[in-house]
């Protein structure tokens, strides 16, 4: 009996599951492929994100584990939820560069103090992952799943290793030859890097990983293809990008990121993570360049110099950054029963497919189907967020849906703030929900394109919107 009692998990949950299940889901399988879901009583309690560090910047030596742990802790605190009240952890990470990445989802929850019985899993829908984990949570909550689910995503893109597979093989050969006498040492010397007859094979997994193997196109190639088909010019893309930077700069000055960002402090980091010498904390995004102008952007070279009509540059594409974001979700019934404030209601989600050659067009039909499931039209929507993977891509979707540019990404987007792949959807959900609350507006539709040719979109509502 003593052994059994020691093996029994302690009863640490402070919140008992509700006996009244409020959430439901109605699902439509779309005739052209994809799915659209309408949710009743699924709510967002709150969320948080880390600052987004520029590539090779202040967060380059902070592990994905620590980034998401800090974001999730912030989401719990901003939602008024205790770790022991969490029933599930659902997270995403695309570029797996932590040695124990396979344990990341489970280890995160336990490090936050959730009960040992809390379950966890990890998902991957590329750039739509932050939205997908929220969608999965909503489906888990619907039809008998009252609980609190913690979702989020993380990337440390600075830690993506530059690999040289031939050099790895050569290193083994060199070691063997160095033990084989003078002849072996000569052969080893001739095999060393840098000699003209050595075939270089260095490659960057970040670019390889963002290349669609089916159509053999890097993501920026697909953006150029879409822009060409949609008639988006280089000048339009640069003007849009400069405006994204300007809006993000204004949002920063006005404090509109304050409610979502939680600082990364040196004393919060675990072994193996560190901030630059002399830096005790990181509190602000590092990729923003509010002084950017379209004229300055126009001087940058296109990324694909082999394409005559290419328009995508480093300045009108999303920033490569390090960071994490998290969202706490439950049902409205459960929130009311436990006296938890509701930040936003999740009304609908749609996921659709598109030609991989124009993968950036994915949000177009996803937005249409999400609005249809929510019984809304674009005229009723106050804010539209399209993740700015590339300016040409976002503009093509906006033009196809006749979205007024003053409604689109009003506080800037990924071109200014950055796009840590799996985290962006969670960032957009948190920021947009906070914006609706601050402005008193009612509806927003949020979306992202997805490598391989998909789109995902969600509709959220401010439950306290002005009449």
C-alpha positions as CSV (number, residue, x, y, z in Angstrom):
1,X,0.0,0.0,0.0
2,X,2.9,2.4,0.8
3,X,4.3,1.9,-2.7
4,X,1.0,2.5,-4.4
5,X,0.5,5.7,-2.4
6,X,4.0,7.0,-3.4
7,X,3.2,6.3,-7.1
8,X,-0.1,8.1,-7.0
9,X,0.1,11.7,-8.3
10,X,-0.6,14.3,-5.7
11,X,-4.0,16.1,-6.0
12,X,-2.7,19.6,-6.8
13,X,-5.5,20.9,-9.0
14,X,-7.2,23.9,-7.4
15,X,-10.0,24.2,-10.0
16,X,-12.3,21.2,-10.4
17,X,-13.6,20.4,-13.9
18,X,-17.0,22.0,-14.6
19,X,-20.1,19.8,-14.8
20,X,-21.6,22.1,-17.4
21,X,-20.1,21.9,-20.8
22,X,-20.7,25.1,-22.7
23,X,-18.5,24.8,-25.8
24,X,-19.6,23.2,-29.0
25,X,-18.2,23.0,-32.6
26,X,-19.9,22.8,-35.9
27,X,-17.6,21.6,-38.7
28,X,-18.0,22.0,-42.5
29,X,-15.8,20.0,-44.8
30,X,-15.3,22.3,-47.8
31,X,-16.0,21.0,-51.3
32,X,-12.7,22.4,-52.6
33,X,-10.8,21.0,-49.8
34,X,-10.2,22.2,-46.2
35,X,-12.4,22.6,-43.2
36,X,-14.2,25.4,-41.5
37,X,-15.4,25.3,-37.9
38,X,-17.8,27.4,-35.9
39,X,-17.3,27.5,-32.1
40,X,-19.7,28.4,-29.4
41,X,-18.3,29.4,-25.9
42,X,-14.6,28.9,-26.6
43,X,-12.7,31.8,-25.1
44,X,-9.2,33.3,-24.8
45,X,-8.4,34.3,-21.2
46,X,-5.1,36.1,-22.1
47,X,-1.7,35.7,-23.5
48,X,1.8,37.0,-23.6
49,X,5.0,36.9,-25.8
50,X,8.6,37.6,-25.3
51,X,10.3,40.4,-27.1
52,X,11.4,39.3,-30.5
53,X,15.2,39.4,-30.9
54,X,16.8,40.0,-34.3
55,X,18.8,37.2,-35.9
56,X,22.1,36.9,-34.0
57,X,20.9,39.5,-31.5
58,X,20.3,39.5,-27.7
59,X,18.3,36.2,-27.7
60,X,20.6,34.2,-29.8
61,X,21.8,32.2,-26.9
62,X,18.5,31.7,-25.1
63,X,17.0,28.3,-25.7
64,X,13.6,27.6,-27.2
65,X,12.7,26.0,-23.9
66,X,13.4,29.2,-21.9
67,X,11.7,31.5,-24.5
68,X,8.4,29.6,-24.4
69,X,8.5,28.9,-20.7
70,X,8.8,32.7,-20.1
71,X,5.9,33.4,-22.6
72,X,3.7,30.7,-21.1
73,X,4.4,31.9,-17.5
74,X,3.4,35.4,-18.7
75,X,0.2,34.1,-20.3
76,X,-0.8,32.4,-17.1
77,X,-0.2,35.5,-15.0
78,X,-2.0,37.8,-17.4
79,X,-5.0,35.3,-17.5
80,X,-5.1,34.9,-13.7
81,X,-4.6,31.2,-14.0
82,X,-2.5,29.1,-11.7
83,X,-0.2,26.4,-13.2
84,X,-2.0,23.7,-11.2
85,X,-5.2,24.6,-13.0
86,X,-3.9,23.7,-16.5
87,X,-5.2,20.5,-18.0
88,X,-3.3,20.5,-21.3
89,X,-0.3,22.1,-22.9
90,X,-0.3,22.3,-26.7
91,X,2.7,24.0,-28.5
92,X,4.5,24.2,-31.7
93,X,8.1,24.6,-32.9
94,X,9.2,24.3,-36.5
95,X,13.0,24.5,-36.5
96,X,14.0,22.0,-33.9
97,X,17.4,23.1,-32.6
98,X,17.2,22.2,-28.9
99,X,18.9,18.9,-28.2
100,X,15.9,17.5,-26.3
101,X,13.3,19.1,-28.6
102,X,11.1,15.9,-28.5
103,X,10.6,16.5,-24.8
104,X,9.9,20.2,-25.1
105,X,6.1,20.2,-24.8
106,X,6.0,18.0,-21.8
107,X,9.0,19.5,-20.0
108,X,7.6,23.0,-20.4
109,X,4.4,22.2,-18.6
110,X,6.2,20.5,-15.7
111,X,8.7,23.3,-15.4
112,X,5.8,25.8,-15.0
113,X,4.4,23.7,-12.2
114,X,1.4,22.0,-13.9
115,X,0.2,18.8,-12.3
116,X,2.0,15.6,-13.3
117,X,-1.2,14.3,-14.8
118,X,-1.4,17.2,-17.2
119,X,-1.0,16.0,-20.8
120,X,1.0,17.8,-23.6
121,X,1.7,17.5,-27.3
122,X,3.5,19.4,-30.1
123,X,2.1,20.4,-33.5
124,X,3.4,21.7,-36.8
125,X,1.5,23.6,-39.4
126,X,4.5,25.7,-40.4
127,X,3.7,29.4,-40.3
128,X,0.1,28.7,-39.2
129,X,1.2,26.7,-36.1
130,X,0.3,29.5,-33.6
131,X,-3.2,29.5,-35.0
132,X,-3.4,25.7,-35.3
133,X,-2.6,25.1,-31.6
134,X,-5.5,27.4,-30.7
135,X,-7.7,25.5,-33.1
136,X,-6.7,22.2,-31.5
137,X,-7.4,23.6,-28.1
138,X,-10.8,24.8,-29.2
139,X,-11.7,21.4,-30.5
140,X,-10.5,19.8,-27.3
141,X,-12.7,22.2,-25.3
142,X,-15.8,21.6,-27.4
143,X,-18.4,19.0,-26.6
144,X,-17.4,18.0,-23.1
145,X,-13.9,19.4,-22.5
146,X,-14.2,22.2,-20.0
147,X,-10.7,22.9,-18.7
148,X,-7.8,25.3,-19.2
149,X,-5.5,24.7,-22.1
150,X,-2.2,26.5,-22.5
151,X,-1.1,26.9,-26.1
152,X,1.9,28.6,-27.8
153,X,4.8,28.5,-30.2
154,X,8.5,29.2,-30.3
155,X,11.5,29.6,-32.6
156,X,15.1,30.5,-31.9
157,X,16.1,31.0,-35.6
158,X,19.6,32.2,-34.6
159,X,20.4,28.8,-33.4
160,X,19.7,27.1,-36.7
161,X,23.0,25.4,-37.4
162,X,25.0,25.9,-40.6
163,X,25.8,22.4,-41.7
164,X,28.5,21.0,-43.8
165,X,27.9,17.3,-44.3
166,X,31.0,16.6,-46.3
167,X,33.2,18.3,-43.7
168,X,31.7,16.1,-41.0
169,X,32.7,13.0,-43.1
170,X,36.1,14.5,-43.8
171,X,36.7,15.1,-40.1
172,X,36.4,11.4,-39.5
173,X,38.7,10.6,-42.4
174,X,41.3,13.1,-41.2
175,X,41.4,11.5,-37.7
176,X,41.9,8.1,-39.2
177,X,44.6,9.2,-41.6
178,X,46.5,11.1,-38.9
179,X,47.1,7.8,-37.2
180,X,48.4,6.1,-40.3
181,X,52.0,7.4,-40.4
182,X,53.5,10.1,-42.7
183,X,51.5,9.0,-45.7
184,X,48.3,9.3,-43.7
185,X,49.3,12.8,-42.4
186,X,49.9,14.0,-46.0
187,X,46.5,12.7,-47.1
188,X,44.9,14.3,-44.1
189,X,46.5,17.7,-45.0
190,X,45.3,17.5,-48.5
191,X,41.7,16.8,-47.2
192,X,41.6,19.8,-45.0
193,X,39.0,22.6,-45.7
194,X,40.1,25.5,-47.9
195,X,42.1,23.7,-50.5
196,X,40.9,24.4,-54.1
197,X,40.2,20.8,-55.0
198,X,38.0,20.2,-52.0
199,X,34.3,20.4,-53.0
200,X,32.5,22.7,-50.6
201,X,29.1,21.4,-49.4
202,X,28.1,23.9,-46.8
203,X,24.4,24.7,-46.7
204,X,22.0,26.7,-44.5
205,X,19.2,24.5,-43.2
206,X,17.1,27.6,-42.6
207,X,16.9,28.2,-46.4
208,X,16.7,24.5,-47.1
209,X,14.0,24.1,-44.6
210,X,11.9,26.8,-46.1
211,X,12.1,25.4,-49.6
212,X,9.1,23.5,-50.9
213,X,10.5,20.2,-52.2
214,X,7.4,19.5,-54.4
215,X,7.8,22.6,-56.5
216,X,11.5,23.3,-55.6
217,X,10.8,26.9,-54.6
218,X,12.1,28.8,-51.6
219,X,9.2,30.7,-49.9
220,X,10.3,34.1,-51.3
221,X,10.1,32.5,-54.8
222,X,6.5,31.8,-54.2
223,X,5.9,35.4,-53.1
224,X,7.4,36.7,-56.3
225,X,5.2,34.3,-58.3
226,X,2.1,35.4,-56.5
227,X,3.0,39.1,-56.8
228,X,3.5,38.7,-60.5
229,X,0.2,37.1,-61.0
230,X,-1.6,39.7,-58.8
231,X,0.2,42.6,-60.4
232,X,1.8,43.8,-57.2
233,X,4.8,46.0,-58.0
234,X,8.1,46.5,-56.2
235,X,7.1,50.1,-55.4
236,X,3.9,48.9,-53.8
237,X,5.7,46.2,-51.7
238,X,8.3,48.7,-50.5
239,X,5.6,51.3,-49.6
240,X,3.6,48.7,-47.7
241,X,6.7,47.6,-45.8
242,X,7.7,51.1,-44.8
243,X,4.2,51.6,-43.6
244,X,4.4,48.4,-41.5
245,X,7.5,49.8,-39.9
246,X,5.9,53.2,-39.2
247,X,2.8,51.7,-37.7
248,X,4.8,49.3,-35.5
249,X,6.9,52.3,-34.3
250,X,3.8,54.3,-33.4
251,X,2.4,51.3,-31.6
252,X,5.6,51.0,-29.6
253,X,5.5,54.6,-28.6
254,X,1.9,54.4,-27.7
255,X,2.5,51.4,-25.5
256,X,0.3,49.1,-27.5
257,X,2.7,46.2,-27.1
258,X,3.0,46.6,-23.3
259,X,0.1,44.3,-22.5
260,X,1.6,41.4,-24.4
261,X,5.4,41.6,-23.9
262,X,7.0,39.9,-20.9
263,X,10.7,40.7,-20.3
264,X,13.4,38.1,-20.5
265,X,15.6,38.4,-17.5
266,X,19.0,36.8,-16.8
267,X,17.8,35.3,-13.5
268,X,14.9,33.6,-15.3
269,X,17.2,31.5,-17.6
270,X,18.1,27.9,-17.1
271,X,21.5,26.3,-17.6
272,X,22.7,26.6,-21.2
273,X,20.9,29.9,-21.9
274,X,22.5,33.3,-21.5
275,X,22.1,37.0,-22.4
276,X,25.0,39.0,-23.8
277,X,27.6,40.1,-21.3
278,X,26.4,43.2,-19.4
279,X,22.8,42.7,-20.3
280,X,20.4,41.8,-17.5
281,X,17.2,41.8,-19.4
282,X,15.5,42.1,-22.9
283,X,12.3,44.1,-22.9
284,X,11.7,45.3,-26.5
285,X,11.6,44.0,-30.0
286,X,14.9,44.3,-31.8
287,X,13.8,44.1,-35.5
288,X,11.8,47.3,-35.6
289,X,13.1,50.1,-37.9
290,X,10.5,52.9,-37.6
291,X,12.6,55.3,-39.7
292,X,12.5,53.1,-42.7
293,X,11.3,54.7,-45.9
294,X,10.1,53.3,-49.2
295,X,13.0,55.1,-50.9
296,X,15.6,53.3,-48.7
297,X,13.9,49.9,-49.3
298,X,13.9,50.5,-53.0
299,X,17.8,50.4,-53.0
300,X,17.9,46.9,-51.7
301,X,18.6,44.0,-54.0
302,X,16.0,41.4,-54.7
303,X,16.6,38.0,-53.2
304,X,16.0,36.1,-56.5
305,X,18.3,37.8,-59.0
306,X,17.5,35.2,-61.6
307,X,13.9,36.3,-61.9
308,X,13.4,39.5,-63.9
309,X,10.1,40.4,-62.2
310,X,11.2,39.5,-58.7
311,X,10.2,42.1,-56.0
312,X,11.0,40.4,-52.7
313,X,14.0,41.8,-50.7
314,X,15.2,41.5,-47.2
315,X,13.4,44.8,-46.4
316,X,9.9,43.8,-47.7
317,X,9.9,40.3,-46.2
318,X,9.2,39.2,-42.7
319,X,12.1,39.5,-40.2
320,X,14.0,36.5,-39.1
321,X,13.8,36.6,-35.3
322,X,13.9,34.7,-32.1
323,X,10.9,34.6,-29.8
324,X,7.9,32.9,-28.3
325,X,4.2,33.6,-27.7
326,X,1.5,31.8,-25.6
327,X,-2.3,31.9,-25.2
328,X,-4.5,30.5,-22.4
329,X,-7.9,29.2,-23.5
330,X,-11.0,27.7,-21.9
331,X,-14.8,27.8,-22.2
332,X,-17.0,30.7,-21.3
333,X,-18.9,28.5,-18.9
334,X,-15.8,27.5,-17.1
335,X,-14.4,31.0,-17.0
336,X,-17.7,32.3,-15.5
337,X,-17.9,29.5,-13.0
338,X,-14.3,30.2,-11.8
339,X,-14.6,34.0,-12.0
340,X,-11.9,34.3,-14.7
341,X,-12.0,37.4,-17.0
342,X,-12.5,36.7,-20.7
343,X,-10.3,38.6,-23.2
344,X,-11.9,37.4,-26.4
345,X,-14.2,34.7,-27.9
346,X,-13.0,32.4,-30.7
347,X,-15.9,32.4,-33.2
348,X,-14.5,30.3,-36.0
349,X,-11.4,28.9,-37.7
350,X,-10.9,27.8,-41.3
351,X,-8.0,25.9,-42.9
352,X,-7.7,25.6,-46.7
353,X,-5.3,24.6,-49.4
354,X,-3.8,26.4,-52.4
355,X,-1.3,25.9,-55.2
356,X,2.1,25.6,-53.5
357,X,3.6,27.9,-56.1
358,X,1.5,30.7,-54.7
359,X,1.4,29.5,-51.1
360,X,1.0,33.1,-49.9
361,X,-2.5,33.3,-51.3
362,X,-3.7,30.7,-48.7
363,X,-5.3,33.3,-46.4
364,X,-7.7,34.4,-49.1
365,X,-10.1,31.5,-49.0
366,X,-9.4,30.7,-45.4
367,X,-10.6,34.2,-44.4
368,X,-13.7,33.9,-46.6
369,X,-14.6,30.6,-45.0
370,X,-13.9,31.7,-41.4
371,X,-16.1,34.7,-41.9
372,X,-18.9,32.6,-43.4
373,X,-18.8,30.2,-40.4
374,X,-19.0,33.2,-38.1
375,X,-21.9,34.6,-40.1
376,X,-20.0,37.8,-40.8
377,X,-19.0,39.9,-43.8
378,X,-15.8,41.8,-44.3
379,X,-17.7,45.1,-43.7
380,X,-18.6,44.0,-40.2
381,X,-14.9,43.3,-39.3
382,X,-13.0,46.1,-37.5
383,X,-9.5,44.7,-37.8
384,X,-7.8,42.3,-40.3
385,X,-4.5,40.7,-39.6
386,X,-2.6,38.9,-42.4
387,X,0.8,37.7,-41.3
388,X,3.3,39.6,-43.4
389,X,5.4,36.8,-44.6
390,X,6.1,38.9,-47.6
391,X,4.7,42.3,-48.7
392,X,3.7,41.1,-52.1
393,X,1.9,38.1,-50.6
394,X,-0.1,40.2,-48.0
395,X,-1.0,42.8,-50.6
396,X,-2.2,40.2,-53.0
397,X,-4.6,38.7,-50.4
398,X,-5.8,42.2,-49.3
399,X,-6.4,43.2,-53.0
400,X,-8.3,40.0,-53.7
401,X,-10.6,40.5,-50.7
402,X,-10.9,44.3,-51.1
403,X,-9.6,44.9,-47.6
404,X,-9.2,48.6,-46.8
405,X,-5.5,49.1,-45.9
406,X,-6.5,51.1,-42.8
407,X,-8.0,48.0,-41.4
408,X,-5.1,45.8,-42.3
409,X,-2.4,45.2,-39.6
410,X,-3.0,48.6,-37.9
411,X,0.0,48.2,-35.6
412,X,2.3,46.8,-38.2
413,X,3.2,43.2,-38.9
414,X,5.9,40.6,-39.3
415,X,7.9,42.8,-41.7
416,X,8.5,45.2,-38.8
417,X,8.1,43.0,-35.7
418,X,9.5,39.7,-37.1
419,X,8.1,36.2,-37.8
420,X,9.3,33.5,-35.5
421,X,7.4,30.8,-37.4
422,X,5.5,28.8,-34.9
423,X,5.0,31.8,-32.6
424,X,3.5,34.3,-35.0
425,X,-0.1,33.0,-34.8
426,X,-0.1,33.2,-31.0
427,X,1.4,36.7,-31.2
428,X,-1.3,37.9,-33.6
429,X,-4.1,36.4,-31.6
430,X,-2.9,38.0,-28.3
431,X,-2.1,41.4,-29.9
432,X,-5.4,41.6,-31.8
433,X,-7.5,40.6,-28.8
434,X,-5.8,43.2,-26.7
435,X,-6.3,45.8,-29.4
436,X,-10.1,45.1,-29.6
437,X,-10.3,45.4,-25.9
438,X,-8.4,48.7,-25.9
439,X,-10.4,50.3,-28.7
440,X,-13.8,48.8,-27.9
441,X,-14.1,47.4,-31.3
442,X,-15.9,44.1,-31.8
443,X,-14.6,41.8,-34.5
444,X,-11.3,40.8,-36.0
445,X,-10.2,38.2,-38.5
446,X,-6.6,37.0,-38.2
447,X,-4.7,34.8,-40.7
448,X,-1.5,33.4,-42.1
449,X,-0.2,31.7,-45.2
450,X,1.5,28.4,-44.8
451,X,4.4,26.9,-46.7
452,X,3.4,24.0,-48.9
453,X,0.2,25.8,-50.0
454,X,-2.2,26.3,-47.1
455,X,-4.0,29.1,-45.4
456,X,-5.5,29.5,-41.9
457,X,-7.8,32.2,-40.5
458,X,-9.8,32.8,-37.3
459,X,-12.5,35.2,-36.2
460,X,-12.4,36.6,-32.7
461,X,-14.9,38.8,-30.9
462,X,-14.5,41.3,-28.1
463,X,-17.2,40.2,-25.6
464,X,-17.2,43.7,-24.1
465,X,-17.4,45.7,-27.4
466,X,-19.2,49.0,-27.5
467,X,-22.7,48.7,-28.7
